[in-house]
Amino acid sequence: MTETQGMNSKQKLGYYQEKLYQDALDAHSKGELVCWSSSIAPSEFCETMGIHMIYPENHAAAVGAKHGALEMIEHAERKGYSLDTCSYARINLAYMDLLVEEAKTGETPEVLENCPGPRIPLPDIIITCNNICNTLLKWYENLAVKLNVPYIIIDVPYVHTWPIPEYTKTYIVDQFEYAIKQIEEITGKTFDYEKFVKVQEQAQRSVAAWDKAMGLAQVVPSPLNGFDMFNFMALIVCARAKFAAEDTFNTLADELKEKADKGEDAFKGGEKFRIAWEGIACWPYLSHTYKSLKSLDCNMVGSTYPGAWSIHYTVGDLREMAVGYCKMYSNTCLENKVNVISDVLTSTSSTGIAYHLNRSCKLMSFLNVETAEIVKDRTGVPYVSFDGDQTDPRNFSPAQFDTRVQALAEIMEQNIAQNK
């Protein structure tokens, strides 16, 4: 009997999220190694070596979703960090600064005391992989310098041409092998390749379960509300190489399949429109964006964002693993980005798409200005865009969002009438 037996998927999600953070705190108190890692770095290496993982981006998103971002962001800005810096970075750098202050004084600063996000310990190691953006390099370097801890960089080149060139794959494999060597030096242990294979197998089972659950959004009408994708995403980010992810996603898939078989949809009969969402969620306004779309009977059924962690490779093959961690659509050329978004629209039968022009994620947002027109020309699917931010609440206008998605609904309504 497992500790989660009898739980539904949301209960498992909550249980495992809490356990992951508590395990890291317990490990820290016992002197075991804790790593702060970027969200799409290969967790398989640290998992193999028994290093406990914390993901600052995911933690910042949790702080934002619980409406605690602004205090953290303002603390970072008082320390000199520009408001043009990624808001995930500002939250995390503020959190780090406050933990250091607490360690020095023995007293918890008020801002940290008020923070509604999960409690996390300071790291012993920093790992980043720049397959999402290059902001991570300086953000995590700053953490490592401030904390005087080892910093491992896995450099993944931007893919300017498609398919991925062979020399890029070779280069990334070299990066993996060097990262393994660095972890061996830090831990004083030899890398266990037999355990590594088992960890890879678990990661692939978790990804398969994630794909199965998210794939049910393609059913018409959809039993899955896309904002639940954003919530469940926490485990594919933080526990991809653990049974927790596989367990939760298989349960979610079973629940969704049961609804689909009964013809039930996420809105209980109210799904009139189906749209895709391009970009990161606006975590402080997750409820507002969901309710605004729901008021229009508009279900968000597709997104490239949750699919970024659907990392497939052949177990035991570092070269294929390199490809898996290289082909993030945000790390690839315009041609592939257009293909990925177009495939999402087609597979989910979406009749509209909303592009989040995220102030914190400028590379993706700038590309989306051109991408949106190309995707529209290819698919005929209308789009709107809206200004926002992943965690800085000052950069999102509820009224603008409402107006834009209402306009999208009107366009979709006209298209439906013309196609009758």
Legacy VTK file of the C-alpha trace (Angstrom):
# vtk DataFile Version 3.0
C-alpha trace
ASCII
DATASET POLYDATA
POINTS 420 float
0.000 0.000 0.000
1.381 3.418 -0.977
0.865 6.586 1.017
-1.287 8.000 -1.806
-3.635 5.037 -2.216
-7.228 6.220 -2.469
-6.267 9.821 -3.279
-7.573 11.548 -6.387
-5.171 13.367 -8.724
-5.515 16.788 -7.070
-4.891 15.273 -3.658
-1.809 13.500 -4.977
-0.592 16.730 -6.573
-0.868 18.571 -3.255
0.661 15.724 -1.263
3.686 15.294 -3.508
4.331 19.020 -3.878
4.424 19.457 -0.117
6.577 16.343 0.277
9.161 17.522 -2.265
9.713 20.770 -0.393
9.710 19.089 3.005
12.199 16.460 1.828
14.559 19.227 0.697
14.255 21.011 4.054
14.887 17.751 5.919
17.889 16.980 3.719
19.336 20.416 4.353
18.934 20.018 8.115
20.810 16.688 7.937
23.670 18.165 5.919
22.711 16.438 2.683
23.243 18.263 -0.613
20.504 20.469 -2.016
20.609 21.827 -5.567
18.797 24.814 -7.043
18.214 23.980 -10.693
16.688 25.651 -13.729
13.413 24.068 -14.764
14.492 22.158 -17.890
17.968 21.106 -16.789
18.537 17.317 -16.730
17.365 16.341 -13.257
18.473 12.763 -13.960
22.088 13.511 -12.973
21.343 14.845 -9.481
18.599 12.278 -8.912
21.130 9.524 -9.614
23.516 10.959 -7.037
20.895 11.484 -4.317
20.998 15.286 -4.474
17.726 16.968 -3.506
16.321 19.363 -6.093
14.617 22.753 -5.806
13.429 24.697 -8.870
13.484 28.486 -8.368
11.236 29.155 -11.388
8.577 26.803 -10.081
8.912 28.230 -6.570
8.566 31.781 -7.910
5.449 30.746 -9.834
3.980 29.339 -6.607
4.719 32.610 -4.797
3.043 34.511 -7.634
-0.015 32.256 -7.731
-0.464 32.785 -3.976
-0.275 36.579 -4.483
3.027 37.049 -2.698
5.141 38.192 -5.638
5.009 41.959 -5.258
6.694 42.144 -1.840
9.514 39.928 -3.093
9.874 41.863 -6.346
9.994 45.197 -4.533
12.656 43.834 -2.166
14.774 42.831 -5.180
14.288 46.235 -6.788
15.398 47.947 -3.568
18.568 45.858 -3.842
19.177 47.304 -7.316
17.697 44.697 -9.627
16.033 46.307 -12.638
12.296 45.945 -13.230
13.264 44.802 -16.739
14.804 41.672 -15.223
12.732 38.483 -15.330
10.244 38.531 -12.451
11.034 34.894 -11.600
14.640 35.992 -11.140
13.703 38.972 -8.987
11.545 36.824 -6.707
14.229 34.178 -6.357
17.086 36.642 -5.824
15.025 38.389 -3.149
14.217 35.051 -1.503
17.899 34.114 -1.506
18.863 37.472 0.010
16.266 37.093 2.753
17.376 33.540 3.589
20.970 34.769 3.894
19.830 37.603 6.177
17.900 35.118 8.308
20.948 32.840 8.573
23.144 35.747 9.673
20.800 37.319 12.211
18.837 34.304 13.408
15.633 36.270 12.829
13.173 35.817 9.959
12.734 39.071 7.961
9.143 40.272 7.757
8.995 39.938 3.963
10.089 36.314 4.226
7.661 35.700 7.082
4.823 37.040 4.920
5.786 35.054 1.825
2.936 32.623 1.062
5.046 30.279 -1.069
6.604 27.041 0.181
9.630 27.327 2.448
12.878 26.279 0.739
16.466 25.904 1.988
19.554 27.572 0.578
21.415 25.459 -2.005
24.782 23.713 -1.879
24.981 23.521 -5.681
23.587 25.611 -8.535
22.825 24.015 -11.921
21.475 25.768 -14.965
20.763 24.779 -18.532
20.227 27.638 -20.991
17.823 25.758 -23.258
15.033 28.147 -22.230
16.781 31.517 -22.132
20.160 33.085 -21.463
18.858 35.173 -18.551
19.327 32.020 -16.491
23.108 32.165 -16.941
23.561 35.499 -15.145
20.723 34.914 -12.669
22.170 31.607 -11.485
25.732 32.915 -11.650
24.676 35.672 -9.288
23.219 33.097 -6.885
26.410 31.044 -6.985
28.668 34.052 -6.394
26.524 35.453 -3.568
26.327 32.052 -1.853
29.845 30.885 -2.768
28.624 27.486 -3.997
29.619 25.418 -7.062
27.958 26.435 -10.323
27.394 23.897 -13.091
26.380 25.192 -16.515
25.002 22.887 -19.197
25.318 24.949 -22.354
22.735 24.105 -25.023
23.219 26.109 -28.232
20.271 27.814 -29.902
19.092 25.741 -32.870
19.184 28.140 -35.825
18.398 25.495 -38.449
16.114 22.479 -38.389
16.641 19.570 -37.864
19.178 19.746 -35.025
22.720 19.549 -36.460
24.905 16.577 -35.486
27.665 18.836 -34.146
25.155 20.382 -31.716
24.251 16.939 -30.374
27.950 16.083 -29.912
28.560 19.354 -28.094
25.660 18.790 -25.671
26.804 15.232 -24.897
30.187 16.711 -23.971
28.362 19.154 -21.675
26.494 16.262 -20.030
29.674 14.288 -19.460
31.440 17.296 -17.973
28.459 17.985 -15.674
28.615 14.383 -14.449
32.340 14.826 -13.745
31.659 18.028 -11.797
28.962 16.313 -9.720
31.387 13.486 -8.948
33.937 16.037 -7.723
31.365 17.861 -5.582
29.940 14.723 -3.985
33.188 12.750 -3.786
31.313 9.779 -5.264
31.579 7.853 -8.520
28.597 8.317 -10.812
26.368 5.234 -10.681
25.498 4.475 -14.308
23.283 1.512 -13.405
21.152 3.715 -11.178
21.227 6.393 -13.884
19.480 3.998 -16.281
16.758 3.337 -13.699
16.335 7.068 -13.130
16.023 7.601 -16.892
13.432 4.834 -17.089
11.410 6.532 -14.355
11.660 9.883 -16.143
10.366 8.333 -19.347
7.469 6.663 -17.535
6.568 10.011 -15.962
6.700 11.758 -19.343
4.538 9.025 -20.911
1.938 9.445 -18.138
2.052 13.245 -18.585
1.519 12.888 -22.339
-1.390 10.502 -21.775
-3.144 12.878 -19.380
-2.517 16.034 -21.429
-3.475 14.239 -24.636
-7.030 13.902 -23.364
-7.463 17.633 -23.890
-7.771 16.740 -27.575
-11.144 15.074 -26.969
-14.112 17.155 -28.158
-15.591 18.327 -25.836
-12.527 18.299 -23.590
-12.679 16.742 -20.111
-9.630 18.830 -19.221
-9.595 22.545 -18.480
-6.287 23.917 -19.693
-5.626 25.844 -16.492
-5.423 22.498 -14.722
-2.551 21.766 -17.109
-0.714 24.711 -15.577
-1.339 23.468 -12.031
-0.375 19.838 -12.652
2.701 21.006 -14.533
4.453 21.484 -11.177
5.256 17.769 -10.953
6.546 17.332 -14.503
8.919 20.195 -13.687
9.939 19.205 -10.157
9.531 15.414 -10.077
10.061 14.219 -13.628
12.551 11.575 -12.468
10.404 10.438 -9.520
7.484 8.040 -9.121
5.413 10.954 -7.783
4.900 12.337 -11.278
4.015 8.999 -12.846
1.580 8.185 -10.025
-0.228 11.529 -10.186
-0.482 11.736 -13.966
-1.739 8.181 -14.370
-4.479 8.916 -11.851
-5.317 12.163 -13.661
-5.429 10.329 -17.002
-7.803 7.703 -15.575
-10.108 10.414 -14.220
-10.136 12.318 -17.497
-10.687 9.154 -19.532
-13.706 8.305 -17.391
-15.166 11.768 -18.004
-14.459 11.568 -21.732
-16.133 8.170 -21.977
-19.243 9.669 -20.358
-19.167 12.650 -22.713
-18.498 15.053 -19.832
-16.474 18.191 -20.422
-14.540 20.495 -18.113
-17.306 23.133 -18.204
-20.139 20.626 -17.690
-21.773 21.341 -21.011
-20.507 24.891 -21.506
-17.636 24.395 -23.961
-18.564 26.560 -26.942
-15.094 27.629 -28.080
-11.716 25.917 -27.901
-8.543 27.976 -27.851
-4.805 27.566 -27.336
-2.641 29.692 -25.041
0.868 30.566 -26.146
3.300 31.501 -23.383
3.675 31.197 -19.637
0.644 31.589 -17.382
-0.029 34.888 -15.585
0.256 33.260 -12.172
-1.068 36.154 -10.025
-4.118 36.315 -12.306
-4.662 32.615 -12.921
-8.166 32.783 -11.476
-9.094 35.900 -13.435
-7.882 34.585 -16.779
-9.695 31.289 -16.217
-12.975 32.958 -15.181
-12.799 35.455 -18.025
-12.548 32.674 -20.595
-15.134 30.524 -18.830
-17.633 33.404 -18.924
-17.370 33.169 -22.710
-17.763 29.352 -22.641
-14.225 29.275 -23.964
-12.030 26.362 -22.874
-8.260 26.651 -23.173
-7.381 23.156 -24.387
-3.920 23.588 -25.888
-0.623 25.179 -24.922
3.007 24.786 -25.896
4.027 25.612 -22.319
3.169 22.330 -20.525
4.491 20.350 -23.480
7.988 21.784 -23.024
8.628 19.155 -20.340
7.569 16.257 -22.564
11.189 15.173 -22.971
11.566 11.874 -24.827
14.738 9.865 -25.379
15.995 6.291 -25.542
17.159 5.192 -22.097
20.932 4.738 -21.957
21.591 6.921 -25.005
23.169 10.254 -23.990
23.001 11.510 -27.565
19.237 11.077 -27.723
18.938 12.578 -24.258
20.853 15.578 -25.620
18.284 15.947 -28.394
15.448 15.748 -25.856
16.864 18.618 -23.820
17.840 20.634 -26.899
14.572 20.759 -28.826
12.642 23.041 -26.494
10.598 25.046 -28.984
11.793 28.258 -27.325
15.370 27.190 -28.107
14.717 26.506 -31.784
14.345 28.510 -34.957
11.203 30.235 -36.163
10.412 27.360 -38.527
10.166 24.809 -35.724
8.356 27.200 -33.390
5.676 27.724 -36.039
5.422 23.956 -36.554
4.979 23.296 -32.825
2.252 25.922 -32.358
0.461 24.841 -35.540
0.499 21.219 -34.360
-1.024 22.239 -31.009
-3.851 24.073 -32.783
-4.547 21.155 -35.103
-4.322 18.358 -32.520
-6.635 20.126 -30.059
-9.150 21.366 -32.677
-8.591 24.909 -31.401
-10.423 27.660 -33.280
-8.481 30.524 -31.722
-5.244 31.294 -29.905
-4.187 33.912 -27.344
-0.542 35.020 -27.234
0.798 36.206 -23.879
3.293 39.002 -24.570
5.208 38.411 -21.368
7.369 41.306 -20.179
9.570 38.858 -18.259
10.137 36.588 -21.263
11.187 38.980 -23.977
12.744 36.463 -26.384
9.545 34.434 -26.649
7.342 37.523 -26.768
9.325 39.236 -29.521
9.302 36.067 -31.605
5.562 35.686 -31.109
4.866 38.954 -32.918
6.126 37.358 -36.142
5.111 33.798 -35.240
1.459 34.735 -34.753
1.058 35.999 -38.324
2.798 32.996 -39.865
0.715 30.539 -37.836
-2.471 32.385 -38.813
-1.538 32.269 -42.508
-0.796 28.554 -42.265
-3.768 27.411 -40.171
-6.399 30.106 -40.692
-6.871 30.218 -36.900
-7.460 33.774 -35.576
-5.419 35.163 -32.719
-5.232 37.959 -30.203
-2.364 39.023 -27.974
-2.353 40.587 -24.525
0.294 42.208 -22.334
1.256 40.547 -19.094
3.902 39.007 -16.926
4.427 35.596 -15.384
4.617 36.890 -11.798
4.838 40.701 -11.669
1.200 41.736 -11.121
1.899 45.318 -12.192
2.314 44.307 -15.833
-1.106 42.755 -16.405
-4.380 44.572 -17.082
-7.506 42.490 -16.366
-9.581 44.872 -18.490
-7.255 44.538 -21.479
-7.266 40.759 -21.199
-11.070 40.661 -21.022
-11.409 42.928 -24.059
-8.959 40.892 -26.129
-10.497 37.486 -25.423
-13.994 38.905 -26.008
-12.774 40.053 -29.420
-11.405 36.571 -30.087
-14.728 35.009 -29.118
-16.542 37.341 -31.531
-14.217 36.346 -34.371
-14.701 32.650 -33.604
-18.477 33.178 -33.474
-18.385 34.792 -36.926
-16.266 31.951 -38.291
-18.741 29.393 -36.952
-21.637 31.248 -38.606
-19.796 31.476 -41.949
-18.955 27.769 -41.913
-22.555 26.629 -41.357
LINES 1 421
420 0 1 2 3 4 5 6 7 8 9 10 11 12 13 14 15 16 17 18 19 20 21 22 23 24 25 26 27 28 29 30 31 32 33 34 35 36 37 38 39 40 41 42 43 44 45 46 47 48 49 50 51 52 53 54 55 56 57 58 59 60 61 62 63 64 65 66 67 68 69 70 71 72 73 74 75 76 77 78 79 80 81 82 83 84 85 86 87 88 89 90 91 92 93 94 95 96 97 98 99 100 101 102 103 104 105 106 107 108 109 110 111 112 113 114 115 116 117 118 119 120 121 122 123 124 125 126 127 128 129 130 131 132 133 134 135 136 137 138 139 140 141 142 143 144 145 146 147 148 149 150 151 152 153 154 155 156 157 158 159 160 161 162 163 164 165 166 167 168 169 170 171 172 173 174 175 176 177 178 179 180 181 182 183 184 185 186 187 188 189 190 191 192 193 194 195 196 197 198 199 200 201 202 203 204 205 206 207 208 209 210 211 212 213 214 215 216 217 218 219 220 221 222 223 224 225 226 227 228 229 230 231 232 233 234 235 236 237 238 239 240 241 242 243 244 245 246 247 248 249 250 251 252 253 254 255 256 257 258 259 260 261 262 263 264 265 266 267 268 269 270 271 272 273 274 275 276 277 278 279 280 281 282 283 284 285 286 287 288 289 290 291 292 293 294 295 296 297 298 299 300 301 302 303 304 305 306 307 308 309 310 311 312 313 314 315 316 317 318 319 320 321 322 323 324 325 326 327 328 329 330 331 332 333 334 335 336 337 338 339 340 341 342 343 344 345 346 347 348 349 350 351 352 353 354 355 356 357 358 359 360 361 362 363 364 365 366 367 368 369 370 371 372 373 374 375 376 377 378 379 380 381 382 383 384 385 386 387 388 389 390 391 392 393 394 395 396 397 398 399 400 401 402 403 404 405 406 407 408 409 410 411 412 413 414 415 416 417 418 419
